[in-house]
Amino acid sequence: MPKITYDSIRKRAAIEANRRNVHPSIEAQDTVLPVLPPAVTLPKPPGNELFWRLNDVILLDNFDGFFDRRNEVQIVAVTIDSNVADPIQFSTPHSFVGIKKNDRLPLGEAGLGMYQSSPTSFPKYLNLNLLIVEDDAGTRNLGKAINHVRETEEYATILDATKSLVGGGNPAYSALIGIGDTVMGLVAKMLEQNQDDIIAFFAGTYSLAFDNLGVGRHTFHQDERARVQYEILARTAP
């Protein structure tokens, strides 16, 4: 059997985001500009702990051909940061039943947390990935599906590649984006085996050096798919 490599997994499993938030300077110069430029001139957000959450998610269509159908919507996020010990973090999967077209998901007044960084220091970068699916098979344990992905040889290879990338100090943004796409690609393939509809895949990449880790409010929007408002917060941890 041929040896499993990260490149072979990336080519087979990566998916393209419906919408991707990337700072313009990163997008224009990614091939030559590393995560940490020689001179950092932007002010840093105060604090040492980062957190991102969903504030609002609206389903913009139904996804099995029936008018005004109530969907079961499931959400999972994967966040990649510069924590060498644990660079890939999965959010707790969440399910929302009885959701119709143009309904807001009941996230609560405080929103829904997707990621929290290590409290010791800010990460150097943040690559966030959000997958929204509609479950055709009825309620099931999405957490088990994620755990299955994490137990595969493919995921172990991706994790090793990510740790090597993070440990290298100055990974290019394209490499970080590729890691996120590949991890979500494995998750998406697992969901497709259960005949789930992928509503949307959104991603964003931010750095401490270029754009203060994206601290603030942002929007993902894909016509006839979903609209997502999310927020990245920074604070001084006790």
C-alpha positions, -999 to +999 in steps of 0.1 A: +000+000+000+014+034-009+025+056+020-001+082+030+013+117+027-002+151+035+000+161-002-020+131-013-046+137+014-048+174+005-055+166-032-081+141-023-099+157+006-096+195+004-128+215-004-132+251-014-149+276+009-180+293-002-166+325+012-132+331+027-121+362+047-085+370+042-067+403+048-061+420+014-023+423+021-022+386+027-042+377-003-021+398-026+013+388-014+008+353+001+034+337-021+062+359-009+050+372+025+054+351+056+031+352+087+056+373+106+070+402+086+105+416+095+089+448+110+057+447+129+041+481+130+004+475+138-008+480+174-016+447+192-050+440+208-048+442+246-048+410+265-035+375+261-065+353+253-085+350+221-120+337+215-143+335+185-180+329+184-211+329+162-235+357+168-260+350+141-267+323+115-295+324+090-305+296+067-313+311+033-329+281+016-343+246+022-321+217+011-341+187+001-365+200-024-395+205-002-411+239+002-411+253+037-395+221+051-381+222+086-344+213+085-321+199+111-290+221+109-256+210+123-225+231+128-189+223+135-158+245+135-122+237+131-097+263+142-059+262+135-035+284+155+002+286+164-001+264+195+025+237+187+011+212+213-025+215+200-027+234+167-060+219+155-091+224+176-126+211+169-156+229+184-183+210+201-207+200+173-242+216+177-275+205+162-306+227+156-339+211+147-370+225+131-352+253+112-370+267+081-358+290+053-349+325+066-349+312+102-322+323+126-305+295+145-313+298+183-277+306+194-288+325+225-280+361+235-243+353+242-238+336+209-221+302+204-184+298+212-163+280+186-127+284+199-107+297+228-069+301+227-044+291+253-044+318+280-006+321+281-003+343+250-020+354+218-016+330+188+005+344+159-023+335+135-059+322+134-074+301+106-110+294+113-133+271+094-170+267+097-190+238+082-229+240+081-248+209+071-284+197+068-289+162+081-312+141+059-309+111+081-325+126+112-308+133+145-274+115+150-243+120+169-221+144+149-195+142+177-190+105+169-184+113+132-158+139+142-141+115+166-139+089+137-121+114+116-096+122+144-089+084+147-080+080+110-044+076+097-052+105+074-059+129+103-027+118+121-007+126+090-024+161+088-017+167+125+020+158+121+022+181+091+005+209+110+028+206+140+058+208+117+044+238+100+037+256+133+071+247+147+088+262+117+081+297+129+070+315+097+045+294+077+030+310+047-007+317+048-014+294+018-001+265+039-024+274+068-054+277+045-046+243+029-045+226+063-080+240+072-094+230+038-080+195+041-093+189+077-128+201+067-125+180+035-122+148+056-151+159+078-172+167+047-165+133+031-176+116+064-208+135+063-214+127+026-213+090+035-243+097+056-260+116+028-259+149+046-263+181+026-234+205+029-251+239+032-219+260+034-182+260+042-168+293+053-132+301+063-112+331+076-075+337+082-061+364+104-027+372+119-014+391+148+011+410+126-011+420+098-046+426+112-046+421+149-060+386+147-092+399+131-105+412+165-140+425+158-172+415+139-173+398+105-198+384+080-199+354+058-227+354+031-235+330+003-267+335-017-292+307-013-270+291+014-264+309+046-255+342+062-232+341+093-221+369+116-192+360+138-170+379+163-134+375+174-127+389+209-095+395+229-091+399+266-067+397+295-071+363+311-069+361+349 
